[in-house]
Amino acid sequence: MEQQRSFSKLSSKLYPMAFGVLVLLMACTASSDVTVVTSTVIKNTVTASLTPSATPSTPALPPVSEVTSTASSPTPGAIPSHSNKLGVHLLLDDGRNAWPMDLWPLHLRYAQEAVGEWGYVTELIRLDDLDPTHWQPFLDLCAELDLKPILRLATTYDQEAGWWIAPQPDKDGTYQTVAARYASFVVALQWPTPKHYVIVGNEPNHGNEWSGRPDPAAYARFLIDVARALHVADPGARILNAGFDPYTPNTGSLTFVDGLYYMDEETFLDQMYAAYPDVFSHLDAWASHSYPMGPLTQGPWQQSYQVDLINDAVNPDHVEPPPGIHNRGVNGYEWELFKLSTYGVPPLPAMITETGWRHAESTDPATTDNGRTLPNAITVAQYLDLALYGNGDRYAELPDDGWTPWITDPRVVAVTPFALDGFPSEWGHTNWLALDSSGRILHTYAPFDLLATGSIRP
């Protein structure tokens, strides 16, 4: 079952893979030679009696308060400690679909309602859309609403191939040309904050994030060159790695059922370090995709350590973590910081730039972010509340331990759950806002309500 959990996470998180692939993944598990490195610690699941959320409809675009709810380069700079760690991942543009700019102000108002004054908002920006005049209005809205932006610098999505195109290296194997393009874009923006948070790439241990096959050495070189260019051009730049997917199996020399290659996070990090031992010294903070188990469905007390090596995959550099450190679950960043320490990397502040649960409700019944039985939005809001703040006997039927709450963990400086406002045809079960196909806000789900009001309204 642990193997199936890992592979179903891959099918649910990779896009644009359809969730019908889940059946193929299960067949792959049954037929493949699989090596599992695991020391799983999972509490028994506790099932709560929860009331499903209502789904009122609001035909016009209402004010936020009236919506009815259901929830060698320069030395890297220090990340300041902020009292507000809360944030949310936006999908104004997800790399393949984009909302019209006239919807941005309202969507950002909802983001601010949820995360509060100087909360974080993470947004993807494509390599083929590095236009400061297009993105300055986003930063102006952040300034107006007292939000701290985190920009995730993406490459370009190949609609026909179904993957993100790996950046083009220069003739000498470096990425200085593309790095200069990113730096010119970032430095041209007028930021609302003195610290300019920039993520370089996304989940490069996925084949569909790097032209079909992960390349740890190439990504390490790319990260170094982009970090150097940004640090030189912009003294306010604070550079984060691409978040990795800890649930991804290593497919070795063979492809997965989708015809692409994948690599487990540990092997990827080991090969980055082997190629460029100073690669992690260019970072100011660590970006983590600490998703809950299930995947994306279980309570924060359920965590485990596991690496899946399939086909002929091996990792001679594997290091077993100390007891109690998990790579899968809401504290997955703890394992990542441990792994970095084995390379001699000093502790980096952790920014959880993706995490979150999927809920059963959706405005689009055909949305593709499905594939399993999902908890209702009220349950998801309770899980989010627990992950952020702990229990303290507030939920008598749910566990009090098994995880470290993000808000009280001094290693964590930001949490931006995924996602506020994706296209409902693809992110209907993920969104905190219930949207129609035009981006109109119909109502909100319980996770949004939890942060916006401090309570979970039925």
C-alpha positions, 0 to 999 in steps of 0.5 A: 500500500505504501508503494501505491500511495507513492504512485497515486501521489505522482498521478494526482500531482503531475499535470496535465496527466489525467487521473485515470492514470491511477489504474495504470499506476496500480498495475505498474506497482503489481508488475514492477520490481520495487525497492522500498526504503521505509521506516513508516510511522503512521497513527491509526486514522481517526474518522470524525463526524463532520457536517458537509459544507453548504454551497450557496450561489452568488450570481454577481461579483460581491465584495469579499466581506459579503461572500457566503461561505462553505473556506561566485556570487554575493553572499545570500541575504538573511531572511527576516523573521515575520510575525505573519507566516500565512500565505496562499499559492495563486494560480492567476496563471498556471503556465497553461491557463491564465485568468484575465487581468481584470479579475486579478484585483478581486482574487488578490482581495480574497487572498488578503482576506485569507492571509492577512496583512503582509501575508505571502502570495506565491505566483508562477511566471513563465519564461515566455512571459517575462514582461514587466508591464504585464506583471507590475500590476500584480506587484502594485496590487500586492503593495496596495493590499499589504501582501508579500509576493513570492515569484516562481520563475518557470520555463515554458510549457509545451502543450503538444509534448505535455511537459515543461521545456528544460531551459536552453543551456549556452554552448559552454553548458552554463545558463547565463543567457537565460539567467540574465533574462530572469534577472532583467525581469526581476530587477525591472519590477517595483516590489512592495517589500525590500526582500524579493523572494524568487523560486527557481523552477519547480519539481525538477525531479519530475520528467514533465518538469524537465523535457521528459527526463530529470537532470540533477546536474543540469538543474544544479547548474541552472540554479547556480547561474540564476541565483548568481545573476539575481544576487548581482542584479538585485541586492534585495533578491532572496533565492529559493530552490525549486520545491521537490516532490518527495513522493516521486519514485525513481524509475531508473533507466526505464520510463514510467507508465506515462512514457517519462522518467522520474527520480526520487528527491534524495537521489536528485539532491545527491546528484546535484551535490555531486555535480556542484558541491557548492550549489546549496550555498547560493540559496537564501531559503529552502522551498519545500512541498510538504504535502500531507499523506494520502496523498493530499487527503490524510490528517497532519499526524500521518507522516512517514519516511519512504523512498521508492526505487523501481525498475533498476534504480539504486542510490548508493548515497542513501542516508537513513534519517534519525528516527522521527524524521519524515520525508512525507507529510506536513513536516517533510521539510524536516527531512530535507533540512536533515539531508542538506546537513549531510552536505555540510549546509548550514540550516536554511529557513524553510518556506513551504511554498506548496502544501494542502489538501483536496476536498470533495466539493467542486464547481466542475464535476469533470475536474481532473484533480480527482482520482480518489475518495476525498474528504469534504471541505470542512474536514480539509479546513480542520486538517489545515487548522491542525497543521498550522496551529496544533490541536490543544484539545480543540478537536477532541476526536482528533490526535494531539501529536504526531506533527510539529505545527507550522506556526510554532516551528521556528524553522518555518517562515512562510506557508503558502498552501496550493491553491486559491484560484485555479481553473476549475476544470483542472483545480476544482477540488484544490481551490479555496475559492469556488469559481465558475469557468470565467473566474467569477467567485461563487462562494468560498470553501471552508479552508478559506473561511478558516483563515479569513474568519478564524472559524469554519462555517457550515 
